[in-house]
Amino acid sequence: MTQAAYLSNNQEKFLNELLELLRIPSISADSAYKQDVIAAANYIKDKLIAAGADQVELCETAGNPIVYGEKIIDPTLPTVLVYGHYDVQPAVPLELWETPPFEPTIRKTEIHPNGAIFARGACDDKGQVYMHVKAFEMMMAEKSLPCNVKFMIEGEEEVGSTHLGPFCIANKDRLKADVVLISDTSILANDTPSIDCGLRGLSYVEVEVTGPNRDLHSGVYGGAIANPINILAKMIASLHDENNHITIPGFYDLVQDLTEKERTALNEAPFDLDAYKKDLDVSDVWGETGYNVLERTGIRPTLDCNGIWGGYIGEGAKTVLPSKAFAKISMRLVPHQDSETITKLFKEHFERIAPKGVKVEVRPHHGGEPVVTPIDSNAYMAAEKAMETTFGKKPIPTRGGGSIPIVALFERELGLKSVLMGFGLDSDALHSPNEHYGLFNYYKGIETIPYFFKFFSELEAKK
């Protein structure tokens, strides 16, 4: 039986297994779901064993376990280290989901006429991780695995991969490989494959503004005491100027502008601005003056408020002047910005602009470094050839706007470059209500991954 026939004969099984995994609410940010996180890890472990992997185990960390497994068919052959994560983002606000986030359903959409799986984690990253498990099963069943493979699937990516670094340091020999293969990114469109060759870094902080030592009656004290919510809103607003340029001193010092040639190449990617606005139901786009959408989301740093709260938000009215206000703020970084430096610059600036009458505390959460991956490596060329084989079209190299902090970690701690061969779409509502993943994309990933192994092995043999 060929791999194509195996995939065709097992499509329903592959889909049903993914739906089972998606029913597990493995939310790493909320300790109430700790047992569900472990259940998802065990599910991946069991399926790797069933697929034919050896040395499969849950590796305990100070946080959530890492699923490890391997298949060493010949130590002299190349080794691919597959990375992914089984944890997911919180599903709130639940009322915005058309169907419950952990009751996966399949619906047709304009972009996914063959159907898409709607569930939290469908695309980020359970659906994309599970493609690798099923592609491995397929290669094992057809006795076509051309090189060695190792799996490292973690459960803390959505909260900063805090314990992955120590695990990598402690297991350098065990994790020896020739390349890291990651599917946690997107393609431009189902008829336009692409490969991310760059990712932005991240600095994520939480800020707290404190005014009076207790909530106050707004009629008695309003106008005389600083309102932390008002102050916080003004402080956040001041972080951008009239051109949407970030006002933190030193923020852009290490940002390297692309050459005109590089900007031209970036903008060769097909992009329909009207369709983009229609998909998001916005009348216009917004961002840093002098840059278009592709540049703003790929090669420019950003600062965004991800959440803000304080005071009374219950039903009805309560005329309160709150004691505290809070916000979560993320900054996407580009080469050669450093997350620790940017976090320090933000903290110093935010504390400096606080007016008298309030106290400000900045609490760093997590960060990651921006990366650019080479497009002349055997790994990239293997991914390029694999996607060209299954899509019938050469993929376009792109710069991703998101962050995968572990890419820089793998290079620093393991000395390994990564190839980012994702199959999702930017419109799949990652981190949002109604996250989904196309059936086309899921099956196309399973079909494509074995070609990556084949072409990478062939290219490495020619060294």
JOTA-V67580 format. One record per residue. N is the residue number from 1. RES is the residue in three letters. PHI is phi in radians with two decimals (NA if undefined). NEAR is the number of other C-alpha atoms within 12 Angstrom. Layout:
<<N RES PHI NEAR> <N RES PHI NEAR>>
This chain:
<<1 MET NA 14> <2 THR -1.40 17> <3 GLN -1.09 28> <4 ALA -1.07 22> <5 ALA -1.19 14> <6 TYR -1.07 26> <7 LEU -1.12 31> <8 SER -1.07 19> <9 ASN -1.28 15> <10 ASN -2.04 21> <11 GLN -1.00 26> <12 GLU -1.12 16> <13 LYS -1.12 16> <14 PHE -1.05 30> <15 LEU -1.22 35> <16 ASN -1.10 20> <17 GLU -1.16 26> <18 LEU -1.10 42> <19 LEU -1.06 36> <20 GLU -1.07 28> <21 LEU -1.11 40> <22 LEU -1.21 44> <23 ARG -1.31 30> <24 ILE -1.54 35> <25 PRO -1.39 39> <26 SER -1.46 42> <27 ILE -1.51 38> <28 SER -1.34 36> <29 ALA -1.33 27> <30 ASP -2.12 22> <31 SER -1.09 18> <32 ALA -1.12 14> <33 TYR -1.82 22> <34 LYS -0.97 24> <35 GLN -1.19 21> <36 ASP -1.23 29> <37 VAL -1.06 38> <38 ILE -1.15 34> <39 ALA -1.11 28> <40 ALA -1.15 42> <41 ALA -1.08 42> <42 ASN -1.14 30> <43 TYR -1.09 32> <44 ILE -1.07 46> <45 LYS -0.99 35> <46 ASP -1.08 25> <47 LYS -1.28 33> <48 LEU -1.15 38> <49 ILE -1.08 27> <50 ALA -1.10 20> <51 ALA -1.34 28> <52 GLY 2.03 30> <53 ALA -1.33 32> <54 ASP -1.91 24> <55 GLN 0.93 22> <56 VAL -1.42 28> <57 GLU -2.76 26> <58 LEU -1.60 29> <59 CYS -1.56 29> <60 GLU -1.23 19> <61 THR -2.26 22> <62 ALA -1.22 16> <63 GLY -2.10 25> <64 ASN -1.56 41> <65 PRO -1.23 37> <66 ILE -1.84 41> <67 VAL -1.49 44> <68 TYR -2.11 39> <69 GLY -2.77 37> <70 GLU -2.69 35> <71 LYS -2.49 32> <72 ILE -1.77 27> <73 ILE -1.58 21> <74 ASP -2.90 14> <75 PRO -1.03 17> <76 THR -1.45 15> <77 LEU -1.53 25> <78 PRO -1.07 34> <79 THR -2.20 34> <80 VAL -1.83 43> <81 LEU -1.73 37> <82 VAL -1.57 45> <83 TYR -2.02 45> <84 GLY -2.90 47> <85 HIS -2.44 47> <86 TYR -1.80 48> <87 ASP -1.47 49> <88 VAL -2.31 46> <89 GLN -1.26 38> <90 PRO -1.00 29> <91 ALA -1.67 32> <92 VAL -1.15 21> <93 PRO -1.41 16> <94 LEU -1.11 18> <95 GLU -1.20 13> <96 LEU -1.57 14> <97 TRP -1.42 23> <98 GLU -1.27 21> <99 THR -2.34 22> <100 PRO -0.96 24> <101 PRO -1.12 36> <102 PHE -1.99 35> <103 GLU -2.15 25> <104 PRO -0.99 34> <105 THR -2.28 31> <106 ILE -1.94 26> <107 ARG -2.34 23> <108 LYS -1.46 18> <109 THR -2.31 20> <110 GLU -1.06 14> <111 ILE -1.41 26> <112 HIS -2.06 26> <113 PRO -1.14 17> <114 ASN -1.54 19> <115 GLY 1.91 22> <116 ALA -2.41 35> <117 ILE -1.54 44> <118 PHE -1.72 39> <119 ALA -3.04 46> <120 ARG -1.17 45> <121 GLY 1.56 50> <122 ALA -0.98 54> <123 CYS -1.80 49> <124 ASP -2.07 45> <125 ASP -2.34 46> <126 LYS -1.08 49> <127 GLY -1.07 54> <128 GLN -1.35 47> <129 VAL -1.10 48> <130 TYR -1.22 47> <131 MET -0.97 47> <132 HIS -1.20 49> <133 VAL -1.09 45> <134 LYS -1.30 41> <135 ALA -1.13 42> <136 PHE -1.13 46> <137 GLU -0.98 33> <138 MET -1.13 36> <139 MET -1.16 36> <140 MET -1.17 30> <141 ALA -1.12 22> <142 GLU -1.65 21> <143 LYS 0.92 20> <144 SER -2.10 22> <145 LEU -1.14 34> <146 PRO -1.57 33> <147 CYS -2.69 37> <148 ASN -1.43 35> <149 VAL -2.44 47> <150 LYS -2.24 37> <151 PHE -2.01 44> <152 MET -2.38 44> <153 ILE -1.98 48> <154 GLU -1.77 48> <155 GLY -2.16 49> <156 GLU -2.40 40> <157 GLU -1.08 39> <158 GLU -1.31 35> <159 VAL -2.17 30> <160 GLY 1.79 35> <161 SER 0.92 38> <162 THR -0.97 28> <163 HIS -1.79 26> <164 LEU -1.27 38> <165 GLY -1.04 29> <166 PRO -1.01 21> <167 PHE -1.13 32> <168 CYS -1.11 31> <169 ILE -1.11 20> <170 ALA -1.34 17> <171 ASN -2.22 19> <172 LYS -1.03 20> <173 ASP -1.14 13> <174 ARG -1.11 22> <175 LEU -1.67 31> <176 LYS -0.98 30> <177 ALA -2.78 34> <178 ASP -1.86 33> <179 VAL -2.86 40> <180 VAL -1.82 41> <181 LEU -1.89 42> <182 ILE -2.22 43> <183 SER -2.09 43> <184 ASP -2.55 47> <185 THR -2.30 41> <186 SER -2.20 43> <187 ILE -1.89 37> <188 LEU -1.17 33> <189 ALA -2.88 29> <190 ASN -1.17 34> <191 ASP -1.87 24> <192 THR -2.43 27> <193 PRO -1.18 38> <194 SER -2.67 41> <195 ILE -2.31 46> <196 ASP -1.21 42> <197 CYS -2.01 41> <198 GLY -2.80 39> <199 LEU -2.37 41> <200 ARG -1.42 44> <201 GLY -1.49 44> <202 LEU -2.59 40> <203 SER -2.21 42> <204 TYR -2.15 38> <205 VAL -2.34 35> <206 GLU -2.10 31> <207 VAL -2.06 38> <208 GLU -2.29 35> <209 VAL -2.00 42> <210 THR -2.04 33> <211 GLY -1.87 34> <212 PRO -1.23 26> <213 ASN -1.36 18> <214 ARG -2.78 17> <215 ASP -1.11 27> <216 LEU -2.14 26> <217 HIS -1.21 21> <218 SER -1.23 21> <219 GLY -1.33 13> <220 VAL -1.42 13> <221 TYR -1.97 20> <222 GLY -1.03 19> <223 GLY 1.65 13> <224 ALA -1.97 15> <225 ILE -2.08 28> <226 ALA -1.07 31> <227 ASN -1.54 36> <228 PRO -0.98 41> <229 ILE -1.19 32> <230 ASN -1.04 30> <231 ILE -1.12 34> <232 LEU -1.07 40> <233 ALA -1.04 24> <234 LYS -1.15 19> <235 MET -1.13 33> <236 ILE -1.15 37> <237 ALA -1.05 21> <238 SER -1.30 22> <239 LEU -1.34 28> <240 HIS -2.21 23> <241 ASP -1.64 17> <242 GLU -1.17 14> <243 ASN -1.76 15> <244 ASN 1.03 23> <245 HIS -1.61 26> <246 ILE -1.25 32> <247 THR -1.65 26> <248 ILE -1.18 31> <249 PRO -1.00 22> <250 GLY 1.48 19> <251 PHE -1.05 36> <252 TYR -1.70 25> <253 ASP -0.97 21> <254 LEU -1.80 19> <255 VAL -1.29 22> <256 GLN -1.77 17> <257 ASP -1.20 19> <258 LEU -1.27 20> <259 THR -1.25 11> <260 GLU -1.03 10> <261 LYS -1.12 11> <262 GLU -1.18 17> <263 ARG -1.16 22> <264 THR -1.09 14> <265 ALA -1.10 18> <266 LEU -1.06 31> <267 ASN -1.47 26> <268 GLU -1.31 20> <269 ALA -1.13 26> <270 PRO -1.11 23> <271 PHE -2.62 18> <272 ASP -1.91 17> <273 LEU -1.10 18> <274 ASP -1.11 15> <275 ALA -1.15 18> <276 TYR -1.07 20> <277 LYS -1.19 17> <278 LYS -1.12 14> <279 ASP -1.05 20> <280 LEU -1.66 16> <281 ASP 0.99 12> <282 VAL -2.14 13> <283 SER -1.45 13> <284 ASP -2.79 15> <285 VAL -1.58 22> <286 TRP -2.59 19> <287 GLY 2.85 25> <288 GLU -1.13 25> <289 THR -1.04 18> <290 GLY 1.69 14> <291 TYR -2.34 24> <292 ASN -1.59 22> <293 VAL -1.07 27> <294 LEU -1.06 30> <295 GLU -1.30 32> <296 ARG -1.10 31> <297 THR -1.68 31> <298 GLY -2.14 36> <299 ILE -2.14 40> <300 ARG -2.01 43> <301 PRO -1.30 42> <302 THR -2.41 38> <303 LEU -2.43 36> <304 ASP -2.39 27> <305 CYS -1.47 25> <306 ASN -1.65 18> <307 GLY -3.03 20> <308 ILE -2.59 24> <309 TRP -2.73 25> <310 GLY 2.76 28> <311 GLY 1.21 28> <312 TYR -1.70 21> <313 ILE -2.23 13> <314 GLY -1.43 11> <315 GLU -1.20 6> <316 GLY 1.38 7> <317 ALA -2.03 10> <318 LYS -2.55 16> <319 THR -1.40 18> <320 VAL -2.03 25> <321 LEU -1.77 32> <322 PRO -1.25 34> <323 SER -1.34 32> <324 LYS -2.40 33> <325 ALA -2.48 35> <326 PHE -2.36 34> <327 ALA -2.69 31> <328 LYS -1.95 28> <329 ILE -2.30 34> <330 SER -2.10 34> <331 MET -2.17 43> <332 ARG -1.55 44> <333 LEU -2.03 47> <334 VAL -2.13 41> <335 PRO -0.99 31> <336 HIS -2.09 26> <337 GLN -1.22 33> <338 ASP -2.05 32> <339 SER -1.10 35> <340 GLU -1.13 24> <341 THR -1.12 27> <342 ILE -1.14 41> <343 THR -1.06 37> <344 LYS -1.12 24> <345 LEU -1.10 28> <346 PHE -1.10 36> <347 LYS -1.02 29> <348 GLU -1.07 21> <349 HIS -1.18 25> <350 PHE -1.14 35> <351 GLU -1.20 25> <352 ARG -1.22 19> <353 ILE -1.52 25> <354 ALA -1.20 30> <355 PRO -1.29 22> <356 LYS -1.10 18> <357 GLY 1.80 18> <358 VAL -2.36 29> <359 LYS -2.01 28> <360 VAL -2.14 30> <361 GLU -2.20 27> <362 VAL -1.95 28> <363 ARG -2.00 25> <364 PRO -1.14 28> <365 HIS -1.74 25> <366 HIS -2.70 32> <367 GLY -2.66 37> <368 GLY -2.85 40> <369 GLU -1.72 38> <370 PRO -1.21 39> <371 VAL -2.46 40> <372 VAL -2.22 32> <373 THR -1.76 33> <374 PRO -1.22 22> <375 ILE -1.77 25> <376 ASP -1.92 16> <377 SER -1.45 22> <378 ASN -1.07 31> <379 ALA -1.14 40> <380 TYR -1.12 36> <381 MET -1.13 34> <382 ALA -1.17 36> <383 ALA -1.13 48> <384 GLU -1.05 38> <385 LYS -1.19 33> <386 ALA -1.11 34> <387 MET -1.20 40> <388 GLU -1.10 27> <389 THR -1.13 24> <390 THR -1.58 29> <391 PHE -1.57 28> <392 GLY 1.31 17> <393 LYS -2.68 18> <394 LYS -1.18 22> <395 PRO -1.24 37> <396 ILE -1.63 32> <397 PRO -1.26 38> <398 THR -2.29 40> <399 ARG -1.85 43> <400 GLY -1.42 40> <401 GLY -1.47 33> <402 GLY -1.41 39> <403 SER -2.28 40> <404 ILE -2.23 44> <405 PRO -0.96 38> <406 ILE -1.24 48> <407 VAL -1.08 41> <408 ALA -1.19 33> <409 LEU -1.09 31> <410 PHE -1.08 38> <411 GLU -1.21 27> <412 ARG -1.27 19> <413 GLU -1.61 23> <414 LEU -1.92 30> <415 GLY 1.20 21> <416 LEU -2.02 30> <417 LYS -1.44 34> <418 SER -2.04 43> <419 VAL -2.06 47> <420 LEU -1.82 48> <421 MET -1.88 50> <422 GLY -1.66 46> <423 PHE -2.30 49> <424 GLY -1.38 48> <425 LEU -2.15 37> <426 ASP -1.06 32> <427 SER -1.48 33> <428 ASP -1.43 40> <429 ALA 1.06 29> <430 LEU -1.07 32> <431 HIS 1.18 29> <432 SER -2.05 29> <433 PRO -1.04 28> <434 ASN 1.14 36> <435 GLU -0.97 44> <436 HIS -2.67 47> <437 TYR -2.55 51> <438 GLY -1.18 40> <439 LEU -1.07 40> <440 PHE -0.97 32> <441 ASN -1.19 44> <442 TYR -1.07 46> <443 TYR -1.25 38> <444 LYS -1.14 39> <445 GLY -1.12 45> <446 ILE -1.08 43> <447 GLU -1.20 37> <448 THR -1.43 42> <449 ILE -0.96 48> <450 PRO -1.05 43> <451 TYR -1.16 37> <452 PHE -1.02 45> <453 PHE -1.03 44> <454 LYS -1.10 31> <455 PHE -1.24 30> <456 PHE -1.11 38> <457 SER -1.07 31> <458 GLU -1.13 21> <459 LEU -1.16 24> <460 GLU -1.16 26> <461 ALA -1.19 15> <462 LYS -1.52 11> <463 LYS -1.04 10>>
